[in-house]
Amino acid sequence: MKSQNDTPISRIMHRRVVTADVSTTAKACAELIAREHIGCLIILRKKRPVGIVTERSFVHLMKKGAVDPDTIKAGDFMSSPLISIDADATFSAAMEAFSRDGVKRLPVMKDGHVVGLLSLKGAVEFSHLALASLEERHHKLQKRSAIDVLTGVRNKAAITRALEKEYERIRQYGGRSSVLLMDVDHFKQVNDRHSHMAGDEVLRQLGAVLTRECRQIDTVGRFGGEEFLVVAPNRNRDQAVRFGERLRKAIMSQKFQYKGRRLRLTVSLGVACLFEGRGYKYALESADKALYHAKAMGRNRVGLFRDGRLSIETESAG
């Protein structure tokens, strides 16, 4: 990908150029600039560009004292020699010319003819737009790199960063949040009975269910194989347990499909609180213990790690 500096100025320049002959009077030049709403005139002699008249040219003309605008000619007060740049030059070369020659406008030449005009203002605006575009592309790439391609939720690195960021927020502002670690029950059987492609399709659909059921402020990520992690800001223990139950029931009742076949899926969840004084890794380890307790107690359940103790919080596993 070419950088901004390598951009040909032919892509940036204004193609509308207004010219006048060296014999044109100062008054006619001023009227032409005003009528055309332009910042300069390119002055020609025998149809060849030899100078430029800008607003500054008129200022210099006035400093000379009393002048007759009907008799003084463009060739008498134009800036010359004409400082121009080739149409094949790059943006970087144009910026060097602006800096080196102290001009604000560069006529763009090709085969001895003026084909465009590049202003310092236009070049700066292009630079700002290019930077904004670059930042937008960088943001999109960052966002894309944080997504698990199969399920559409965050990948492990991104969900781990979200967990760490939420803990830092709690450290700064206080409060409590929760983490929910979820594992698909007997997922190996889905792969063995229906194929790995079926397993992938189930995980894709599961990612969509989790995205639908979670709040916008929640962050959902695929933590590994068939494990998912939800970071739930400002949910206390009881709220997180009810949320976990809702997720469990929603997934149990979901009609997962693969090639016209309906696949029944259940999940086990482990819930733990995230609070100041115990790092985010402690919350993650606690949720993991609660998850494995739920699996050990029969799966399709919500386990809770609270005050160093494990408990099952599911009302009734179907």
C-alpha positions as a Markdown table, in Angstrom:
| # | Residue | x | y | z |
|---|---|---|---|---|
| 1 | Met | 0.0 | 0.0 | 0.0 |
| 2 | Lys | 1.4 | 3.4 | -1.0 |
| 3 | Ser | 1.9 | 6.0 | 1.7 |
| 4 | Gln | 0.5 | 9.4 | 1.7 |
| 5 | Asn | 3.9 | 10.9 | 0.7 |
| 6 | Asp | 4.0 | 8.7 | -2.4 |
| 7 | Thr | 0.6 | 10.0 | -3.7 |
| 8 | Pro | 0.9 | 11.7 | -7.1 |
| 9 | Ile | 0.0 | 15.3 | -6.9 |
| 10 | Ser | -2.2 | 14.8 | -10.0 |
| 11 | Arg | -4.7 | 13.2 | -7.6 |
| 12 | Ile | -4.7 | 16.2 | -5.3 |
| 13 | Met | -4.4 | 19.2 | -7.5 |
| 14 | His | -7.3 | 21.5 | -8.6 |
| 15 | Arg | -7.8 | 21.1 | -12.4 |
| 16 | Arg | -9.5 | 24.4 | -12.8 |
| 17 | Val | -6.8 | 26.9 | -13.8 |
| 18 | Val | -7.5 | 30.5 | -14.9 |
| 19 | Thr | -4.9 | 32.2 | -17.1 |
| 20 | Ala | -4.2 | 35.8 | -18.4 |
| 21 | Asp | -1.8 | 37.2 | -20.9 |
| 22 | Val | 1.1 | 39.4 | -19.7 |
| 23 | Ser | -0.6 | 42.3 | -21.4 |
| 24 | Thr | -3.7 | 42.1 | -19.2 |
| 25 | Thr | -4.1 | 45.2 | -17.1 |
| 26 | Ala | -4.0 | 45.1 | -13.3 |
| 27 | Lys | -7.6 | 46.2 | -13.2 |
| 28 | Ala | -8.6 | 43.4 | -15.5 |
| 29 | Cys | -6.6 | 40.9 | -13.4 |
| 30 | Ala | -8.4 | 42.0 | -10.2 |
| 31 | Glu | -11.8 | 41.8 | -11.9 |
| 32 | Leu | -11.0 | 38.3 | -13.2 |
| 33 | Ile | -9.9 | 37.0 | -9.8 |
| 34 | Ala | -13.0 | 38.5 | -8.2 |
| 35 | Arg | -15.4 | 37.2 | -10.8 |
| 36 | Glu | -13.9 | 33.7 | -10.9 |
| 37 | His | -13.6 | 33.4 | -7.1 |
| 38 | Ile | -10.0 | 32.2 | -7.4 |
| 39 | Gly | -6.8 | 32.9 | -5.5 |
| 40 | Cys | -4.5 | 33.4 | -8.4 |
| 41 | Leu | -3.9 | 33.9 | -12.1 |
| 42 | Ile | -1.3 | 32.1 | -14.2 |
| 43 | Ile | 0.3 | 34.6 | -16.5 |
| 44 | Leu | 1.1 | 33.6 | -20.1 |
| 45 | Arg | 3.5 | 35.0 | -22.7 |
| 46 | Lys | 2.9 | 33.5 | -26.2 |
| 47 | Lys | 0.7 | 30.9 | -24.5 |
| 48 | Arg | 3.6 | 29.7 | -22.3 |
| 49 | Pro | 3.3 | 30.2 | -18.4 |
| 50 | Val | 5.9 | 32.7 | -17.2 |
| 51 | Gly | 4.5 | 34.0 | -13.9 |
| 52 | Ile | 1.7 | 34.1 | -11.3 |
| 53 | Val | -0.5 | 36.9 | -9.9 |
| 54 | Thr | -1.9 | 36.4 | -6.4 |
| 55 | Glu | -3.6 | 38.6 | -3.8 |
| 56 | Arg | -0.1 | 39.3 | -2.5 |
| 57 | Ser | 1.0 | 40.6 | -5.9 |
| 58 | Phe | -1.6 | 43.4 | -5.6 |
| 59 | Val | -0.3 | 44.2 | -2.1 |
| 60 | His | 3.2 | 44.6 | -3.4 |
| 61 | Leu | 1.9 | 46.7 | -6.3 |
| 62 | Met | 0.1 | 49.1 | -3.9 |
| 63 | Lys | 3.3 | 49.5 | -1.8 |
| 64 | Lys | 5.1 | 50.9 | -4.8 |
| 65 | Gly | 2.9 | 54.0 | -4.5 |
| 66 | Ala | 0.4 | 55.5 | -6.9 |
| 67 | Val | -0.2 | 53.3 | -9.9 |
| 68 | Asp | -2.8 | 53.3 | -12.7 |
| 69 | Pro | -4.5 | 49.9 | -12.7 |
| 70 | Asp | -5.7 | 50.6 | -16.3 |
| 71 | Thr | -2.2 | 51.0 | -17.6 |
| 72 | Ile | 0.1 | 48.7 | -15.5 |
| 73 | Lys | 0.2 | 45.2 | -17.0 |
| 74 | Ala | 0.3 | 41.8 | -15.5 |
| 75 | Gly | 3.8 | 41.3 | -16.7 |
| 76 | Asp | 4.9 | 44.3 | -14.7 |
| 77 | Phe | 3.9 | 43.0 | -11.2 |
| 78 | Met | 3.6 | 39.2 | -11.5 |
| 79 | Ser | 5.8 | 36.9 | -9.5 |
| 80 | Ser | 8.4 | 35.5 | -11.8 |
| 81 | Pro | 10.1 | 33.2 | -12.6 |
| 82 | Leu | 7.2 | 30.8 | -12.2 |
| 83 | Ile | 7.8 | 28.2 | -9.5 |
| 84 | Ser | 6.0 | 25.1 | -10.6 |
| 85 | Ile | 6.0 | 21.4 | -10.1 |
| 86 | Asp | 5.7 | 18.5 | -12.5 |
| 87 | Ala | 2.4 | 16.6 | -12.6 |
| 88 | Asp | 4.3 | 13.3 | -12.0 |
| 89 | Ala | 5.8 | 14.6 | -8.7 |
| 90 | Thr | 4.7 | 13.2 | -5.4 |
| 91 | Phe | 2.9 | 14.8 | -2.4 |
| 92 | Ser | 6.2 | 14.6 | -0.5 |
| 93 | Ala | 8.0 | 16.6 | -3.3 |
| 94 | Ala | 5.2 | 19.2 | -3.3 |
| 95 | Met | 5.5 | 19.7 | 0.5 |
| 96 | Glu | 9.3 | 20.1 | 0.1 |
| 97 | Ala | 8.7 | 22.8 | -2.6 |
| 98 | Phe | 6.3 | 24.7 | -0.4 |
| 99 | Ser | 8.8 | 24.7 | 2.4 |
| 100 | Arg | 11.8 | 25.5 | 0.3 |
| 101 | Asp | 10.4 | 28.2 | -1.9 |
| 102 | Gly | 8.0 | 29.8 | 0.6 |
| 103 | Val | 5.1 | 29.8 | -1.8 |
| 104 | Lys | 1.4 | 29.0 | -1.2 |
| 105 | Arg | 0.5 | 27.8 | -4.6 |
| 106 | Leu | 2.3 | 25.6 | -7.2 |
| 107 | Pro | 1.2 | 25.5 | -10.8 |
| 108 | Val | 1.3 | 21.9 | -12.0 |
| 109 | Met | 3.0 | 21.4 | -15.3 |
| 110 | Lys | 3.0 | 18.7 | -18.0 |
| 111 | Asp | 4.7 | 19.0 | -21.3 |
| 112 | Gly | 5.2 | 22.7 | -20.8 |
| 113 | His | 1.5 | 23.5 | -20.1 |
| 114 | Val | -0.3 | 24.2 | -16.9 |
| 115 | Val | -2.7 | 21.3 | -16.1 |
| 116 | Gly | -3.6 | 22.1 | -12.5 |
| 117 | Leu | -2.9 | 24.0 | -9.4 |
| 118 | Leu | -1.9 | 22.8 | -6.0 |
| 119 | Ser | -2.3 | 25.1 | -3.0 |
| 120 | Leu | -0.6 | 24.7 | 0.4 |
| 121 | Lys | -4.1 | 24.8 | 2.0 |
| 122 | Gly | -5.3 | 22.0 | -0.3 |
| 123 | Ala | -2.2 | 19.9 | 0.5 |
| 124 | Val | -2.7 | 20.3 | 4.2 |
| 125 | Glu | -6.3 | 19.4 | 3.9 |
| 126 | Phe | -5.4 | 16.3 | 2.0 |
| 127 | Ser | -2.8 | 15.4 | 4.7 |
| 128 | His | -5.5 | 15.7 | 7.4 |
| 129 | Leu | -8.0 | 13.6 | 5.4 |
| 130 | Ala | -5.3 | 11.0 | 4.7 |
| 131 | Leu | -4.5 | 10.8 | 8.4 |
| 132 | Ala | -8.1 | 10.4 | 9.3 |
| 133 | Ser | -8.6 | 7.7 | 6.7 |
| 134 | Leu | -5.5 | 5.9 | 8.0 |
| 135 | Glu | -6.8 | 6.1 | 11.6 |
| 136 | Glu | -10.1 | 4.7 | 10.5 |
| 137 | Arg | -8.4 | 1.8 | 8.7 |
| 138 | His | -6.3 | 1.2 | 11.8 |
| 139 | His | -9.4 | 1.2 | 14.0 |
| 140 | Lys | -11.2 | -1.3 | 11.6 |
| 141 | Leu | -8.1 | -3.6 | 11.6 |
| 142 | Gln | -7.9 | -3.5 | 15.4 |
| 143 | Lys | -11.6 | -4.3 | 15.6 |
| 144 | Arg | -11.3 | -7.1 | 13.1 |
| 145 | Ser | -8.2 | -8.6 | 14.9 |
| 146 | Ala | -10.3 | -8.7 | 18.1 |
| 147 | Ile | -13.0 | -10.9 | 16.6 |
| 148 | Asp | -13.2 | -14.7 | 16.6 |
| 149 | Val | -13.9 | -15.4 | 12.9 |
| 150 | Leu | -16.1 | -18.4 | 13.6 |
| 151 | Thr | -18.5 | -17.1 | 16.3 |
| 152 | Gly | -18.4 | -13.4 | 15.7 |
| 153 | Val | -17.7 | -12.6 | 19.3 |
| 154 | Arg | -14.3 | -11.4 | 20.8 |
| 155 | Asn | -11.4 | -13.7 | 20.6 |
| 156 | Lys | -9.5 | -14.9 | 23.7 |
| 157 | Ala | -7.0 | -12.0 | 23.7 |
| 158 | Ala | -9.7 | -9.4 | 23.3 |
| 159 | Ile | -12.0 | -10.8 | 26.0 |
| 160 | Thr | -9.0 | -11.1 | 28.4 |
| 161 | Arg | -8.2 | -7.4 | 27.7 |
| 162 | Ala | -11.9 | -6.5 | 28.3 |
| 163 | Leu | -11.8 | -8.4 | 31.7 |
| 164 | Glu | -8.6 | -6.6 | 32.7 |
| 165 | Lys | -10.0 | -3.2 | 31.6 |
| 166 | Glu | -13.1 | -3.8 | 33.7 |
| 167 | Tyr | -11.1 | -4.6 | 36.7 |
| 168 | Glu | -9.1 | -1.4 | 36.3 |
| 169 | Arg | -12.3 | 0.6 | 36.0 |
| 170 | Ile | -13.5 | -0.9 | 39.3 |
| 171 | Arg | -10.2 | -0.1 | 40.9 |
| 172 | Gln | -10.6 | 3.5 | 39.9 |
| 173 | Tyr | -14.3 | 4.1 | 40.5 |
| 174 | Gly | -15.4 | 1.2 | 42.8 |
| 175 | Gly | -18.3 | -1.1 | 42.4 |
| 176 | Arg | -18.7 | -4.8 | 41.5 |
| 177 | Ser | -19.0 | -6.6 | 38.3 |
| 178 | Ser | -19.2 | -10.3 | 37.4 |
| 179 | Val | -17.7 | -12.8 | 35.0 |
| 180 | Leu | -19.5 | -15.9 | 33.6 |
| 181 | Leu | -17.5 | -18.7 | 32.2 |
| 182 | Met | -19.5 | -21.1 | 30.0 |
| 183 | Asp | -18.8 | -24.5 | 28.5 |
| 184 | Val | -20.9 | -26.5 | 26.0 |
| 185 | Asp | -21.9 | -29.8 | 27.5 |
| 186 | His | -20.7 | -32.9 | 25.7 |
| 187 | Phe | -19.6 | -30.9 | 22.7 |
| 188 | Lys | -17.3 | -33.8 | 21.6 |
| 189 | Gln | -20.5 | -35.8 | 20.9 |
| 190 | Val | -21.7 | -33.1 | 18.5 |
| 191 | Asn | -18.4 | -33.5 | 16.5 |
| 192 | Asp | -18.4 | -37.3 | 16.7 |
| 193 | Arg | -22.0 | -37.8 | 15.7 |
| 194 | His | -22.6 | -35.0 | 13.2 |
| 195 | Ser | -19.1 | -33.9 | 12.0 |
| 196 | His | -16.7 | -31.1 | 13.0 |
| 197 | Met | -18.5 | -28.8 | 10.4 |
| 198 | Ala | -21.7 | -29.4 | 12.4 |
| 199 | Gly | -19.8 | -28.4 | 15.6 |
| 200 | Asp | -18.5 | -25.3 | 13.9 |
| 201 | Glu | -22.0 | -24.3 | 12.8 |
| 202 | Val | -23.3 | -24.9 | 16.4 |
| 203 | Leu | -20.6 | -22.6 | 17.8 |
| 204 | Arg | -21.4 | -20.0 | 15.2 |
| 205 | Gln | -25.1 | -20.1 | 16.1 |
| 206 | Leu | -24.2 | -20.0 | 19.8 |
| 207 | Gly | -22.2 | -16.9 | 19.4 |
| 208 | Ala | -25.3 | -15.2 | 17.8 |
| 209 | Val | -27.4 | -16.3 | 20.8 |
| 210 | Leu | -25.0 | -14.9 | 23.3 |
| 211 | Thr | -24.8 | -11.6 | 21.4 |
| 212 | Arg | -28.5 | -11.4 | 21.3 |
| 213 | Glu | -29.0 | -12.2 | 25.0 |
| 214 | Cys | -26.3 | -9.9 | 26.5 |
| 215 | Arg | -26.5 | -6.2 | 27.1 |
| 216 | Gln | -24.6 | -3.8 | 24.9 |
| 217 | Ile | -22.3 | -3.0 | 27.9 |
| 218 | Asp | -21.5 | -6.8 | 28.3 |
| 219 | Thr | -18.5 | -8.2 | 26.5 |
| 220 | Val | -18.7 | -11.7 | 25.1 |
| 221 | Gly | -15.7 | -13.7 | 24.0 |
| 222 | Arg | -14.7 | -17.2 | 22.9 |
| 223 | Phe | -12.2 | -18.2 | 25.5 |
| 224 | Gly | -11.2 | -21.5 | 24.0 |
| 225 | Gly | -12.7 | -24.4 | 21.9 |
| 226 | Glu | -16.3 | -24.5 | 23.2 |
| 227 | Glu | -15.7 | -22.2 | 26.2 |
| 228 | Phe | -17.1 | -18.6 | 26.2 |
| 229 | Leu | -16.5 | -15.8 | 28.7 |
| 230 | Val | -18.9 | -13.0 | 29.5 |
| 231 | Val | -17.7 | -9.8 | 31.3 |
| 232 | Ala | -20.8 | -8.3 | 32.9 |
| 233 | Pro | -20.2 | -4.7 | 34.3 |
| 234 | Asn | -22.2 | -3.6 | 37.3 |
| 235 | Arg | -23.9 | -7.0 | 37.8 |
| 236 | Asn | -23.6 | -8.1 | 41.4 |
| 237 | Arg | -23.6 | -11.8 | 42.4 |
| 238 | Asp | -27.3 | -12.4 | 42.5 |
| 239 | Gln | -27.9 | -10.5 | 39.2 |
| 240 | Ala | -25.1 | -12.4 | 37.5 |
| 241 | Val | -26.6 | -15.7 | 38.7 |
| 242 | Arg | -30.0 | -14.8 | 37.3 |
| 243 | Phe | -28.3 | -13.7 | 34.1 |
| 244 | Gly | -26.5 | -17.0 | 33.9 |
| 245 | Glu | -29.8 | -18.9 | 34.4 |
| 246 | Arg | -31.4 | -16.8 | 31.6 |
| 247 | Leu | -28.5 | -17.7 | 29.3 |
| 248 | Arg | -28.7 | -21.4 | 30.2 |
| 249 | Lys | -32.4 | -21.6 | 29.5 |
| 250 | Ala | -32.2 | -19.6 | 26.3 |
| 251 | Ile | -29.5 | -21.9 | 24.9 |
| 252 | Met | -31.4 | -25.0 | 26.1 |
| 253 | Ser | -34.5 | -23.9 | 24.2 |
| 254 | Gln | -32.7 | -22.6 | 21.1 |
| 255 | Lys | -33.3 | -24.6 | 17.9 |
| 256 | Phe | -29.7 | -25.2 | 16.7 |
| 257 | Gln | -29.7 | -26.5 | 13.1 |
| 258 | Tyr | -27.2 | -28.2 | 10.8 |
| 259 | Lys | -28.3 | -29.3 | 7.3 |
| 260 | Gly | -32.0 | -29.5 | 8.4 |
| 261 | Arg | -31.3 | -31.5 | 11.6 |
| 262 | Arg | -32.1 | -30.0 | 14.9 |
| 263 | Leu | -29.3 | -30.3 | 17.5 |
| 264 | Arg | -30.1 | -29.9 | 21.2 |
| 265 | Leu | -27.5 | -28.1 | 23.2 |
| 266 | Thr | -27.0 | -27.4 | 26.9 |
| 267 | Val | -24.3 | -25.4 | 28.7 |
| 268 | Ser | -22.8 | -25.3 | 32.2 |
| 269 | Leu | -21.8 | -21.9 | 33.6 |
| 270 | Gly | -19.5 | -20.7 | 36.4 |
| 271 | Val | -20.1 | -17.3 | 38.0 |
| 272 | Ala | -17.8 | -15.2 | 40.1 |
| 273 | Cys | -17.6 | -11.6 | 41.2 |
| 274 | Leu | -15.0 | -9.0 | 40.1 |
| 275 | Phe | -14.1 | -6.5 | 42.8 |
| 276 | Glu | -11.2 | -4.5 | 44.1 |
| 277 | Gly | -8.6 | -6.3 | 46.1 |
| 278 | Arg | -8.7 | -9.5 | 44.2 |
| 279 | Gly | -7.3 | -9.2 | 40.6 |
| 280 | Tyr | -9.1 | -10.2 | 37.5 |
| 281 | Lys | -7.2 | -13.4 | 37.3 |
| 282 | Tyr | -8.7 | -14.4 | 40.7 |
| 283 | Ala | -12.2 | -13.8 | 39.3 |
| 284 | Leu | -11.4 | -15.9 | 36.3 |
| 285 | Glu | -10.0 | -18.7 | 38.3 |
| 286 | Ser | -13.1 | -18.6 | 40.6 |
| 287 | Ala | -15.4 | -18.7 | 37.7 |
| 288 | Asp | -13.5 | -21.7 | 36.3 |
| 289 | Lys | -13.9 | -23.5 | 39.7 |
| 290 | Ala | -17.6 | -22.8 | 39.7 |
| 291 | Leu | -17.9 | -24.0 | 36.1 |
| 292 | Tyr | -16.2 | -27.3 | 36.8 |
| 293 | His | -18.4 | -27.7 | 40.0 |
| 294 | Ala | -21.5 | -27.3 | 37.8 |
| 295 | Lys | -20.2 | -29.9 | 35.4 |
| 296 | Ala | -19.3 | -32.3 | 38.2 |
| 297 | Met | -22.8 | -31.9 | 39.6 |
| 298 | Gly | -24.5 | -33.1 | 36.4 |
| 299 | Arg | -23.9 | -30.3 | 33.8 |
| 300 | Asn | -26.6 | -27.9 | 32.5 |
| 301 | Arg | -26.3 | -25.9 | 35.7 |
| 302 | Val | -25.0 | -22.6 | 37.0 |
| 303 | Gly | -22.3 | -22.8 | 39.5 |
| 304 | Leu | -21.2 | -20.0 | 41.9 |
| 305 | Phe | -18.0 | -19.3 | 43.6 |
| 306 | Arg | -18.7 | -17.2 | 46.7 |
| 307 | Asp | -16.5 | -16.5 | 49.8 |
| 308 | Gly | -14.3 | -19.5 | 48.9 |
| 309 | Arg | -17.3 | -21.8 | 48.6 |
| 310 | Leu | -18.9 | -23.5 | 45.6 |
| 311 | Ser | -22.6 | -23.9 | 45.2 |
| 312 | Ile | -25.1 | -24.7 | 42.5 |
| 313 | Glu | -27.6 | -22.0 | 41.7 |
| 314 | Thr | -29.8 | -23.6 | 39.0 |
| 315 | Glu | -33.4 | -23.8 | 39.9 |
| 316 | Ser | -34.1 | -26.9 | 37.8 |
| 317 | Ala | -32.0 | -28.3 | 35.1 |
| 318 | Gly | -34.1 | -29.8 | 32.3 |
